[in-house]
């Protein structure tokens, strides 16, 4: 049994020896630089230890006949660290320059003057904004509708003529009439003059007049329907209300335009200030890069800090480009409200950029109820609603009038002038 164990150990030992003999050779540089710890000599029947090289460590294996065991000791090799070439870090990086300014917008004049104020923008809007001029035409349209409604109370003139010649009864007729509707009580007046000469059948003798013609006049007074209000007077009242409604409409649009102009103005101020801040940040990073360059050349600072700062410069340059574009867009938006006397939009540059206000006026909370009542009295929306209510009330009154019975009192008179007149039989044939 002991013999078999010894034979087994000898066989394993031979395998280890053969594997060490046929192992590939080490890199001479690596072997020369590798160091091994010194081990004390192991007394084992005069047998020398066998070394087996490895890529990461050197193993010392030996056989002990007395203990009949194989011991393996692993030693980590002391490999040299690679040396870095300082020329890579000291090499000058590509200089990072700030982005160029955006191209100017051609064909648009530049706004001139000192720091631009909100009141200047609002004044320009009031004088030259085309959409506000367009909505103010609503006042003219309402005035035109009122004038058209008042035309129903003008003096109306009518005229006609008729001739039957040759015919069985040759006759000639003419008529001239005047009528006028009064703006109160639904009263209408009329007057006229007519002539009728020639031969008339017996059933049309009323068309014949004396040689001088016939004058007539009369008045019509409604007793029930159309006395207090009729369709014509209802239209006139509604037209007058429409002229009043036009003012709240115009005022509401003016407030909307002023609010939009104020928002765009403060957006332009904010975009300009962000642009200036971005410029200062880039300038600060560039100055720091020059300082780091001097420190790196002097030696106490690693070049990696400068590389990191140059990356920061590139990042801030990107933010500066975004700020440039945002400011240019805000300038274009502001030009819609900032116009010259000819109505042409103007561009406000950085030279007109104001500073942020130091103090912002706060609303007095103790006067909140007073402000609410002031808004109800002065805001255009409540005024418009009140006027629309009055307009609908006129429609209600007209509808109630239409339900009444029609009863009118008419007074009229006519008189022939000249030869052939007869108070009983009418004009006679000469």
C-alpha positions as CSV (number, residue, x, y, z in Angstrom):
1,X,0.0,0.0,0.0
2,X,2.8,2.3,0.9
3,X,4.6,1.3,-2.3
4,X,1.6,2.3,-4.5
5,X,1.4,5.7,-2.8
6,X,5.0,6.4,-3.5
7,X,4.6,5.3,-7.1
8,X,1.7,7.7,-7.5
9,X,3.6,10.6,-6.1
10,X,6.6,9.9,-8.3
11,X,4.3,9.8,-11.4
12,X,2.8,13.2,-10.5
13,X,6.3,14.6,-9.9
14,X,7.4,13.5,-13.4
15,X,4.3,15.1,-14.9
16,X,5.1,18.4,-13.2
17,X,8.7,18.3,-14.4
18,X,7.8,17.5,-18.0
19,X,5.2,20.4,-18.0
20,X,7.9,22.8,-16.8
21,X,10.3,21.7,-19.5
22,X,8.0,22.2,-22.4
23,X,6.5,25.5,-21.1
24,X,7.0,28.6,-23.4
25,X,9.9,30.9,-22.6
26,X,9.2,34.0,-20.7
27,X,9.7,37.5,-22.1
28,X,13.3,38.3,-21.3
29,X,12.4,41.8,-20.3
30,X,9.7,40.6,-18.1
31,X,11.9,37.9,-16.5
32,X,14.7,40.3,-16.0
33,X,12.4,42.7,-14.2
34,X,10.7,40.1,-12.1
35,X,12.0,39.6,-8.6
36,X,11.4,36.6,-6.5
37,X,11.5,36.2,-2.8
38,X,14.3,34.1,-1.4
39,X,13.1,31.0,0.3
40,X,15.0,29.0,2.8
41,X,16.5,25.8,1.5
42,X,14.2,22.9,2.1
43,X,16.1,19.8,3.3
44,X,14.4,16.9,1.6
45,X,16.9,14.1,0.9
46,X,19.1,16.5,-1.1
47,X,16.4,17.2,-3.7
48,X,16.5,20.8,-5.2
49,X,13.3,22.8,-5.6
50,X,11.9,23.2,-9.1
51,X,10.7,26.6,-10.2
52,X,7.8,27.0,-12.6
53,X,7.4,30.4,-14.2
54,X,4.0,31.9,-14.7
55,X,2.7,35.2,-16.3
56,X,1.7,36.7,-13.0
57,X,3.6,34.8,-10.4
58,X,6.4,32.2,-9.9
59,X,5.5,28.9,-8.2
60,X,7.9,26.9,-6.2
61,X,7.0,23.3,-6.0
62,X,9.0,20.6,-4.4
63,X,8.5,17.0,-3.3
64,X,8.9,15.8,0.3
65,X,9.5,12.1,0.7
66,X,9.1,12.2,4.5
67,X,5.7,14.0,4.6
68,X,4.6,12.5,1.3
69,X,2.8,15.8,0.4
70,X,3.2,18.3,-2.4
71,X,3.3,21.9,-1.2
72,X,2.7,24.9,-3.5
73,X,3.9,28.4,-2.6
74,X,2.7,31.3,-4.8
75,X,4.7,34.5,-5.0
76,X,3.3,37.6,-6.6
77,X,5.8,39.1,-9.0
78,X,6.8,42.7,-8.6
79,X,6.1,43.9,-12.2
80,X,7.2,47.5,-13.0
81,X,4.4,50.1,-13.6
82,X,4.4,51.5,-17.1
83,X,5.8,55.0,-17.5
84,X,3.6,57.7,-19.1
85,X,5.0,60.0,-21.7
86,X,4.6,63.6,-20.4
87,X,4.5,65.0,-23.9
88,X,1.0,63.7,-24.4
89,X,-0.3,65.8,-21.5
90,X,1.9,68.8,-22.2
91,X,0.9,68.9,-25.9
92,X,-0.9,72.2,-26.6
93,X,-4.7,71.6,-27.1
94,X,-6.6,73.3,-29.9
95,X,-7.5,76.8,-28.8
96,X,-11.2,77.2,-28.0
97,X,-12.6,80.6,-29.1
98,X,-16.0,82.0,-28.3
99,X,-18.7,81.7,-31.0
100,X,-19.1,84.5,-33.5
101,X,-22.1,86.8,-33.3
102,X,-25.3,85.9,-35.2
103,X,-25.8,87.6,-38.6
104,X,-27.9,90.7,-38.6
105,X,-31.4,90.6,-40.0
106,X,-31.3,92.4,-43.4
107,X,-34.0,95.0,-44.3
108,X,-35.0,95.8,-40.8
109,X,-34.0,99.2,-39.2
110,X,-32.2,99.3,-35.8
111,X,-33.9,101.0,-32.9
112,X,-31.9,103.9,-31.6
113,X,-31.9,105.6,-28.2
114,X,-31.1,104.9,-24.6
115,X,-32.2,102.0,-22.4
116,X,-35.6,100.8,-23.7
117,X,-38.5,101.2,-21.3
118,X,-41.8,99.5,-21.2
119,X,-43.7,102.7,-21.5
120,X,-41.8,103.4,-24.8
121,X,-43.0,100.1,-26.1
122,X,-46.6,100.7,-25.1
123,X,-46.5,104.2,-26.7
124,X,-45.3,102.7,-29.9
125,X,-48.0,100.1,-29.8
126,X,-50.7,102.8,-29.2
127,X,-49.5,104.8,-32.2
128,X,-48.3,102.4,-34.8
129,X,-49.5,98.8,-34.1
130,X,-51.5,97.8,-37.1
131,X,-53.8,95.3,-35.4
132,X,-54.9,97.9,-32.9
133,X,-55.6,100.3,-35.8
134,X,-57.7,97.5,-37.4
135,X,-59.8,96.9,-34.3
136,X,-60.4,100.6,-33.9
137,X,-62.2,100.4,-37.3
138,X,-65.0,98.7,-35.3
139,X,-65.9,102.1,-34.0
140,X,-66.3,103.4,-37.6
141,X,-68.4,100.3,-38.6
142,X,-70.8,100.8,-35.6
143,X,-71.1,104.5,-36.6
144,X,-72.0,103.4,-40.1
145,X,-74.7,101.1,-38.9
146,X,-76.1,103.9,-36.8
147,X,-76.2,106.3,-39.7
148,X,-78.0,103.7,-41.8
149,X,-80.6,103.2,-39.1
150,X,-81.2,106.9,-38.8
151,X,-81.9,107.0,-42.6
152,X,-85.3,105.5,-42.0
153,X,-86.4,108.8,-40.4
154,X,-85.3,111.0,-43.3
155,X,-87.8,112.7,-45.6
156,X,-88.6,110.4,-48.5
157,X,-89.6,111.6,-52.0
158,X,-91.4,109.4,-54.5
159,X,-92.4,110.2,-58.1
160,X,-94.1,108.3,-60.9
161,X,-95.7,108.8,-64.4
162,X,-97.9,106.8,-66.7
163,X,-99.3,107.4,-70.2
164,X,-101.9,105.4,-72.2
165,X,-101.8,106.7,-75.8
166,X,-102.9,105.4,-78.2
167,X,-105.5,103.3,-76.4
168,X,-109.3,103.1,-75.9
169,X,-109.0,105.7,-73.2
170,X,-106.1,108.0,-73.9
171,X,-104.9,109.5,-70.6
172,X,-101.8,110.8,-68.9
173,X,-101.1,110.5,-65.1
174,X,-98.3,111.7,-62.8
175,X,-97.7,111.5,-59.1
176,X,-95.3,113.1,-56.7
177,X,-95.2,112.2,-53.0
178,X,-93.5,113.0,-49.7
179,X,-93.5,111.0,-46.5
180,X,-91.7,111.4,-43.2
181,X,-91.6,109.0,-40.2
182,X,-91.2,110.8,-36.9
183,X,-88.9,109.2,-34.3
184,X,-91.5,109.2,-31.6
185,X,-95.0,107.7,-31.2
186,X,-94.7,105.9,-34.5
187,X,-96.3,108.9,-36.2
188,X,-96.0,109.2,-40.0
189,X,-96.8,112.3,-42.1
190,X,-97.3,112.4,-45.9
191,X,-98.1,114.9,-48.6
192,X,-98.3,114.9,-52.4
193,X,-99.4,116.2,-55.8
194,X,-100.9,114.3,-58.7
195,X,-102.4,115.0,-62.1
196,X,-104.7,113.0,-64.3
197,X,-105.7,114.2,-67.8
198,X,-107.5,112.6,-70.7
199,X,-110.3,110.0,-71.0
200,X,-111.0,107.6,-68.1
201,X,-113.6,104.8,-67.8
202,X,-116.3,105.5,-65.3
203,X,-114.8,103.1,-62.8
204,X,-111.5,105.1,-62.8
205,X,-112.9,108.6,-62.6
206,X,-111.1,109.1,-59.3
207,X,-107.8,109.2,-61.3
208,X,-108.8,112.3,-63.2
209,X,-107.9,115.7,-61.7
210,X,-108.7,119.3,-62.6
211,X,-106.4,121.2,-64.8
212,X,-104.2,122.4,-61.9
213,X,-103.9,118.9,-60.4
214,X,-104.6,117.7,-56.9
215,X,-102.7,118.4,-53.6
216,X,-103.0,116.1,-50.7
217,X,-101.6,115.8,-47.1
218,X,-102.3,113.6,-44.1
219,X,-101.0,112.1,-40.9
220,X,-101.0,108.5,-39.6
221,X,-101.0,107.7,-35.8
222,X,-100.7,104.2,-34.4
223,X,-102.9,103.5,-31.4
224,X,-101.8,100.1,-30.2
225,X,-99.1,98.3,-32.2
226,X,-96.0,100.3,-33.1
227,X,-96.9,103.1,-30.8
228,X,-94.2,102.7,-28.2
229,X,-91.7,100.9,-30.4
230,X,-91.6,99.5,-33.9
231,X,-89.0,97.7,-36.0
232,X,-87.4,100.9,-37.3
233,X,-87.0,102.5,-33.8
234,X,-85.8,99.2,-32.4
235,X,-83.1,99.1,-35.0
236,X,-82.1,102.6,-34.2
237,X,-81.8,101.9,-30.5
238,X,-79.7,98.8,-31.1
239,X,-77.4,100.7,-33.5
240,X,-76.8,103.3,-30.8
241,X,-76.0,100.5,-28.3
242,X,-73.7,98.9,-30.8
243,X,-71.6,102.1,-31.0
244,X,-71.3,101.9,-27.2
245,X,-70.4,98.2,-27.3
246,X,-67.6,99.0,-29.8
247,X,-65.6,100.9,-27.1
248,X,-65.3,97.9,-24.7
249,X,-64.4,95.7,-27.6
250,X,-61.6,98.0,-28.6
251,X,-60.5,98.5,-25.0
252,X,-60.3,94.7,-24.4
253,X,-58.1,94.2,-27.5
254,X,-55.9,97.1,-26.4
255,X,-55.4,95.5,-23.0
256,X,-54.6,92.2,-24.6
257,X,-52.0,93.8,-26.9
258,X,-50.5,95.7,-24.0
259,X,-50.3,92.6,-21.9
260,X,-48.6,90.7,-24.8
261,X,-46.2,93.6,-25.4
262,X,-45.3,93.7,-21.7
263,X,-44.6,89.9,-21.6
264,X,-42.5,90.1,-24.7
265,X,-40.6,93.1,-23.4
266,X,-39.7,91.4,-20.1
267,X,-38.8,88.2,-22.0
268,X,-36.5,90.3,-24.2
269,X,-34.9,91.9,-21.1
270,X,-34.4,88.4,-19.5
271,X,-32.9,87.0,-22.7
272,X,-30.5,89.9,-23.0
273,X,-29.4,89.5,-19.4
274,X,-28.9,85.8,-19.8
275,X,-26.8,86.5,-22.9
276,X,-24.6,88.9,-21.0
277,X,-24.2,86.4,-18.2
278,X,-23.2,83.7,-20.6
279,X,-20.6,86.0,-22.1
280,X,-19.1,86.7,-18.7
281,X,-19.0,83.0,-17.9
282,X,-17.1,82.2,-21.1
283,X,-14.7,85.1,-20.4
284,X,-14.1,83.8,-16.9
285,X,-13.4,80.3,-18.1
286,X,-11.0,81.6,-20.8
287,X,-9.1,83.7,-18.2
288,X,-8.9,80.6,-15.9
289,X,-7.5,78.6,-18.9
290,X,-4.7,81.1,-19.3
291,X,-3.9,80.9,-15.5
292,X,-3.9,77.1,-15.7
293,X,-1.6,77.1,-18.7
294,X,0.9,79.2,-16.7
295,X,0.7,76.8,-13.8
296,X,1.1,73.7,-16.0
297,X,4.2,75.1,-17.6
298,X,5.6,76.0,-14.2
299,X,5.1,72.4,-13.1
300,X,3.0,72.4,-9.8
301,X,-0.4,71.7,-11.6
302,X,-1.3,68.7,-13.7
303,X,-2.4,69.4,-17.3
304,X,-5.6,67.4,-16.7
305,X,-7.0,70.3,-14.8
306,X,-6.5,72.5,-17.9
307,X,-8.1,69.9,-20.1
308,X,-11.1,69.8,-17.8
309,X,-11.4,73.6,-17.9
310,X,-11.2,73.6,-21.7
311,X,-14.1,71.1,-21.7
312,X,-16.0,73.6,-19.5
313,X,-15.2,76.4,-22.0
314,X,-16.7,74.3,-24.8
315,X,-19.8,73.6,-22.7
316,X,-20.2,77.3,-21.9
317,X,-19.7,78.2,-25.5
318,X,-22.7,76.0,-26.3
319,X,-24.8,77.8,-23.7
320,X,-23.6,81.1,-25.2
321,X,-24.9,80.1,-28.6
322,X,-28.3,79.2,-27.2
323,X,-28.4,82.6,-25.4
324,X,-27.5,84.4,-28.6
325,X,-30.3,82.7,-30.5
326,X,-32.8,83.2,-27.7
327,X,-32.0,87.0,-27.6
328,X,-32.3,87.3,-31.3
329,X,-35.7,85.6,-31.3
330,X,-36.8,87.8,-28.4
331,X,-35.7,90.9,-30.4
332,X,-37.7,89.8,-33.4
333,X,-40.8,89.3,-31.3
334,X,-40.3,92.7,-29.6
335,X,-40.1,94.4,-33.0
336,X,-43.7,93.6,-33.7
337,X,-44.6,96.2,-31.0
338,X,-41.6,98.5,-31.3
339,X,-42.1,100.4,-34.5
340,X,-40.9,103.7,-36.1
341,X,-43.4,106.5,-37.0
342,X,-43.8,104.9,-40.4
343,X,-45.0,101.7,-38.8
344,X,-41.9,99.6,-39.7
345,X,-40.7,97.1,-37.1
346,X,-37.3,98.0,-35.5
347,X,-34.8,95.8,-33.8
348,X,-33.5,96.7,-30.3
349,X,-30.0,95.6,-29.7
350,X,-27.9,95.0,-26.6
351,X,-27.1,98.7,-26.4
352,X,-30.8,99.4,-25.5
353,X,-31.0,96.7,-22.9
354,X,-32.0,98.1,-19.5
355,X,-31.1,96.7,-16.1
356,X,-33.5,94.7,-13.9
357,X,-35.6,96.9,-11.7
358,X,-34.3,97.2,-8.1
359,X,-37.7,97.3,-6.5
360,X,-41.0,95.8,-7.6
361,X,-44.1,97.5,-6.3
362,X,-46.3,95.1,-4.2
363,X,-50.1,95.2,-4.2
364,X,-51.6,96.4,-1.0
365,X,-53.7,93.5,0.3
366,X,-55.7,95.8,2.5
367,X,-57.2,97.4,-0.5
368,X,-58.1,94.2,-2.3
369,X,-61.9,94.8,-2.2
370,X,-61.4,98.3,-3.5
371,X,-59.3,96.9,-6.4
372,X,-62.0,94.3,-7.2
373,X,-64.7,97.0,-7.3
374,X,-62.5,99.2,-9.5
375,X,-62.0,96.3,-11.9
376,X,-65.8,95.7,-12.1
377,X,-66.3,99.4,-12.9
378,X,-63.5,99.9,-15.3
379,X,-62.9,96.6,-17.0
380,X,-64.4,96.4,-20.5
381,X,-65.9,92.9,-20.0
382,X,-68.6,94.0,-17.4
383,X,-69.4,97.1,-19.5
384,X,-69.9,95.0,-22.6
385,X,-72.2,92.6,-20.7
386,X,-74.3,95.4,-19.4
387,X,-74.7,96.9,-22.9
388,X,-75.5,93.5,-24.4
389,X,-78.2,93.1,-21.8
390,X,-79.7,96.5,-22.9
391,X,-79.6,95.3,-26.6
392,X,-81.5,92.1,-25.7
393,X,-84.0,94.1,-23.8
394,X,-84.9,96.0,-27.0
395,X,-85.5,92.7,-28.7
396,X,-87.9,91.7,-25.9
397,X,-89.8,95.0,-26.1
398,X,-90.2,94.6,-29.9
399,X,-91.4,91.0,-29.5
400,X,-94.1,92.2,-27.0
401,X,-95.1,95.0,-29.5
402,X,-95.7,92.4,-32.2
403,X,-98.3,90.6,-30.1
404,X,-100.5,93.7,-30.0
405,X,-103.4,94.4,-32.3
406,X,-102.9,96.9,-35.1
407,X,-105.1,100.0,-34.9
408,X,-104.2,103.3,-36.5
409,X,-105.8,106.8,-36.8
410,X,-105.3,108.4,-40.2
411,X,-106.2,112.0,-41.1
412,X,-105.9,113.0,-44.7
413,X,-107.2,115.8,-47.1
414,X,-107.0,116.5,-50.9
415,X,-108.0,119.4,-53.1
416,X,-108.1,119.9,-56.9
417,X,-106.8,123.2,-58.4
418,X,-108.1,124.8,-61.6
419,X,-110.9,124.4,-64.1
420,X,-113.2,121.4,-63.9
421,X,-113.1,120.8,-60.2
422,X,-116.4,119.8,-58.5
423,X,-116.9,119.1,-54.8
424,X,-119.6,116.5,-55.5
425,X,-119.0,114.9,-58.9
426,X,-115.3,115.5,-59.2
427,X,-113.5,117.1,-62.2
428,X,-115.8,117.6,-65.3
429,X,-114.9,117.4,-68.9
430,X,-114.3,120.7,-70.6
